[in-house]
Each structure stands twice: as C-alpha cells, then as structure tokens.
Amino acid sequence: MLAVSSSIIESIWYQFEAFIPSVMDEYPLGCHRPRVSDRIIFDKLIQVLVLGAAYEKIADSTCSATTIRRRRRRDEWIAARIFTELEQTCLDSYDKMISLELADLAVDGCIVKAPCGDEAASRSPVDHGKQSTKRSLLVEGNGIPLGCVIARANCHTSPLLASTLDKLDRFGLNLPEQITAHLDTDYDSDKTHNLLNTLGRT
C-alpha cells in the first residue's frame, strides 16, 4: 500500500518545480558527471520524509546514498526558501478549499531525535543524552500544522510560545478577531497569560 498517492506527489512536484531557481550545469572541459535531476532528488527526499528510510535504503542507480547524504541540493532549496513557499501555497489552498479553523489553536512541544545533529541539536534530558531537538508546534482547530519552532532539546517549552505564535503572521489580516489557544499545564504561568493578553488571545 502506498504511503502517499502518486497523484498527490505529482501535484506537489509541479508546485515545487515552479519555485526552483535555474542552475547553470556546464563545465568548461565537459568532463564532469551530469547533475542529478531535481525530480530524482525530490522523490528521494519524499521517501526519507514519508518512510523515515535511511539514505542507503533508498539509494539506487539514479542517485547514490552519498549524493543524498551530502544534502547540497536540499540546502540550496532551503536557502532559496522553496519549502517555505510551498508550505504557504499548501496552507492557502487548503484554506480556500476546506477552510482553516484559526479561531481554535493548539501549541505543544516534544523532543525528537537528531542523530546527525544540527545547529539546535543538544543532549536530550529524557533519552540517555542522545542528540535531540525540541519542537514547538502550532496547529489549527482540526490539527493542520501552521508552523514549527526548533530549539535545543533541554529548552523548556513555554519560552518558545511567543515565537511559535508568531507563525500566525503568515496569514496577515485574515485572522479571526477572537482566538483561543489551547495549552497544557507546562504553559501555566503569569508570563504566558500576559503574552496571550498582549496578543489578544485567550
């Protein structure tokens, strides 16, 4: 059984491809190996994200594990804000077709493993000191993710609330006048209440 329908992947690819900046792939002596196509890299990244597969497991004759692991293409796309643009396009399209429930929001944090490390990775306080990060996630009333903030694993969740709620700025003036933010007891403090009152949330 497919994890993601091929028809969905095709639609996402067409949107994604429109954001990819043109790249000159020429070498003066004409002796370098051809650049792996954007579509192949895109498909491999989808497999990693959906299946959680290791690079070696999804490598084949079209793209080696080394090429995927170097992540240069992925980093180029991140620098070009392609993923950000695609995410916004998906949210705007969902809002038009189904409607986002922005009057009811929920924010919570969790610790996830980061074995390869990154700028925010640190020793996990709950998983035998393994490399991990803290994720603070904002979702709307039906559970659709609206934004995520990444911090060090040993960072408390509540200080990330302000930057997480800042993700609502992507909707500009299209926000409801009254918004209810659902939080767990980790956020129960005067600082949180003052922040929500300042932002006009409850």
C-alpha positions as CSV (number, residue, x, y, z in Angstrom):
1,M,0.0,0.0,0.0
2,L,1.4,3.4,-1.0
3,A,2.2,5.8,1.9
4,V,1.3,8.8,-0.3
5,S,-0.7,8.7,-3.5
6,S,1.3,9.3,-6.7
7,S,-1.3,11.8,-7.8
8,I,-0.6,13.9,-4.8
9,I,3.1,13.7,-5.3
10,E,2.8,14.8,-8.9
11,S,0.7,17.8,-7.9
12,I,3.2,18.7,-5.2
13,W,6.1,18.3,-7.6
14,Y,4.6,20.7,-10.2
15,Q,4.2,23.3,-7.4
16,F,7.6,22.7,-6.1
17,E,9.3,22.8,-9.5
18,A,7.9,26.2,-10.2
19,F,9.9,27.6,-7.2
20,I,13.3,26.0,-8.2
21,P,15.7,28.7,-9.5
22,S,17.5,27.9,-12.7
23,V,21.1,26.5,-12.3
24,M,23.9,26.5,-14.9
25,D,25.2,22.9,-15.1
26,E,28.1,23.4,-17.5
27,Y,31.8,22.6,-17.1
28,P,34.4,24.2,-19.4
29,L,36.0,20.9,-20.3
30,G,32.8,19.0,-20.4
31,C,34.2,16.1,-18.4
32,H,32.1,16.2,-15.2
33,R,29.3,13.9,-14.3
34,P,25.9,15.2,-15.2
35,R,23.9,16.8,-12.3
36,V,21.3,14.5,-10.9
37,S,17.9,15.8,-11.9
38,D,15.8,17.9,-9.4
39,R,12.9,15.4,-9.8
40,I,15.1,12.5,-8.6
41,I,16.3,14.4,-5.6
42,F,12.8,15.5,-4.8
43,D,11.5,11.9,-4.9
44,K,14.3,10.7,-2.7
45,L,13.6,13.4,-0.1
46,I,9.9,12.4,-0.1
47,Q,10.9,8.8,0.6
48,V,13.1,10.0,3.5
49,L,10.3,12.2,5.0
50,V,7.4,9.8,4.5
51,L,9.1,6.4,5.2
52,G,11.8,7.6,7.6
53,A,14.2,5.5,5.5
54,A,18.0,5.7,5.7
55,Y,19.8,7.1,2.7
56,E,21.4,3.7,2.0
57,K,18.0,2.1,1.8
58,I,16.6,4.4,-0.9
59,A,19.8,4.7,-3.0
60,D,19.7,3.2,-6.4
61,S,21.3,3.6,-9.9
62,T,19.6,7.0,-10.3
63,C,21.1,8.5,-7.1
64,S,23.7,7.3,-4.7
65,A,23.5,7.4,-0.9
66,T,26.4,9.8,-0.9
67,T,24.6,12.3,-3.2
68,I,21.6,12.3,-0.9
69,R,23.6,12.4,2.3
70,R,25.6,15.5,1.2
71,R,22.2,17.3,1.1
72,R,23.7,20.1,-1.1
73,R,20.6,20.2,-3.3
74,R,18.3,20.2,-0.2
75,D,20.4,23.0,1.4
76,E,20.2,25.0,-1.9
77,W,16.4,24.7,-1.8
78,I,16.2,25.7,1.8
79,A,18.3,28.8,1.1
80,A,16.0,29.7,-1.8
81,R,13.0,29.4,0.6
82,I,11.3,26.9,-1.7
83,F,10.0,24.8,1.2
84,T,8.6,27.9,2.9
85,E,6.9,29.0,-0.3
86,L,5.4,25.5,-0.9
87,E,4.2,25.3,2.6
88,Q,2.4,28.6,2.3
89,T,0.9,27.6,-1.0
90,C,-0.5,24.4,0.6
91,L,-2.0,26.3,3.5
92,D,-3.6,28.9,1.3
93,S,-5.0,26.2,-1.0
94,Y,-6.4,24.2,2.0
95,D,-7.9,27.4,3.4
96,K,-9.7,28.1,0.1
97,M,-11.0,24.6,-0.5
98,I,-11.7,23.4,3.1
99,S,-11.1,26.3,5.4
100,L,-8.6,26.6,8.3
101,E,-10.0,26.7,11.8
102,L,-7.9,29.6,13.0
103,A,-10.2,30.6,15.9
104,D,-9.1,27.5,17.8
105,L,-5.4,26.8,18.0
106,A,-3.2,24.4,20.0
107,V,0.5,24.6,20.8
108,D,2.7,21.9,22.3
109,G,6.3,20.8,22.3
110,C,8.1,17.5,22.0
111,I,11.6,16.2,21.9
112,V,12.8,14.3,18.8
113,K,16.0,12.6,18.0
114,A,18.6,14.3,15.8
115,P,21.3,11.7,15.3
116,C,23.1,13.7,12.6
117,G,22.9,16.9,14.7
118,D,22.3,20.5,13.5
119,E,22.6,24.0,14.9
120,A,19.9,23.4,17.5
121,A,20.8,19.8,18.5
122,S,21.8,19.1,22.1
123,R,21.9,16.3,24.6
124,S,18.3,15.0,25.4
125,P,17.3,15.3,29.0
126,V,15.0,12.3,28.7
127,D,16.7,9.9,26.2
128,H,20.0,9.0,27.7
129,G,21.7,12.1,26.5
130,K,21.2,11.4,22.8
131,Q,21.4,14.2,20.2
132,S,17.9,15.7,20.0
133,T,16.0,18.9,19.4
134,K,12.8,20.4,20.9
135,R,10.0,21.2,18.5
136,S,7.2,23.6,19.4
137,L,4.3,23.0,17.0
138,L,1.3,25.2,16.3
139,V,-1.8,23.6,14.8
140,E,-5.3,24.9,13.9
141,G,-8.6,23.5,15.2
142,N,-8.6,20.4,13.0
143,G,-5.0,19.6,13.6
144,I,-3.4,21.1,10.4
145,P,0.1,22.2,11.2
146,L,0.6,26.0,10.9
147,G,4.2,26.4,11.9
148,C,7.0,24.9,14.0
149,V,9.9,26.3,16.0
150,I,13.0,24.3,16.7
151,A,15.2,24.7,19.8
152,R,17.7,22.9,21.9
153,A,16.4,19.7,23.5
154,N,17.0,21.0,27.0
155,C,15.0,24.2,26.4
156,H,11.7,24.5,28.3
157,T,8.6,24.5,26.1
158,S,6.9,27.7,27.5
159,P,9.6,30.2,26.3
160,L,9.0,29.0,22.8
161,L,5.3,30.0,22.8
162,A,5.8,33.6,21.6
163,S,7.9,32.6,18.6
164,T,5.6,29.8,17.8
165,L,2.5,32.0,17.8
166,D,4.4,34.4,15.6
167,K,3.9,31.9,12.8
168,L,0.3,33.3,12.6
169,D,1.9,36.4,10.9
170,R,1.9,34.4,7.7
171,F,-1.9,34.8,7.5
172,G,-1.7,38.6,7.7
173,L,-5.1,40.3,8.3
174,N,-7.1,37.1,7.7
175,L,-7.1,36.1,11.4
176,P,-10.3,36.0,13.5
177,E,-10.8,38.8,16.0
178,Q,-11.0,36.3,18.9
179,I,-8.6,33.3,19.0
180,T,-8.4,30.6,21.7
181,A,-5.0,29.0,22.2
182,H,-5.2,25.5,23.9
183,L,-2.1,24.8,26.0
184,D,-1.2,22.2,28.6
185,T,-0.1,22.8,32.2
186,D,3.6,23.4,31.1
187,Y,2.5,26.9,29.9
188,D,0.5,27.8,33.1
189,S,2.3,30.9,34.3
190,D,1.8,34.7,34.6
191,K,4.2,35.2,31.7
192,T,2.0,33.1,29.4
193,H,-1.2,34.8,30.4
194,N,0.4,38.2,29.9
195,L,1.7,37.1,26.5
196,L,-1.7,35.9,25.4
197,N,-3.4,39.1,26.6
198,T,-0.9,41.2,24.7
199,L,-1.5,39.2,21.6
200,G,-5.3,39.4,22.1
201,R,-5.6,35.6,22.5
202,T,-7.2,33.7,25.4
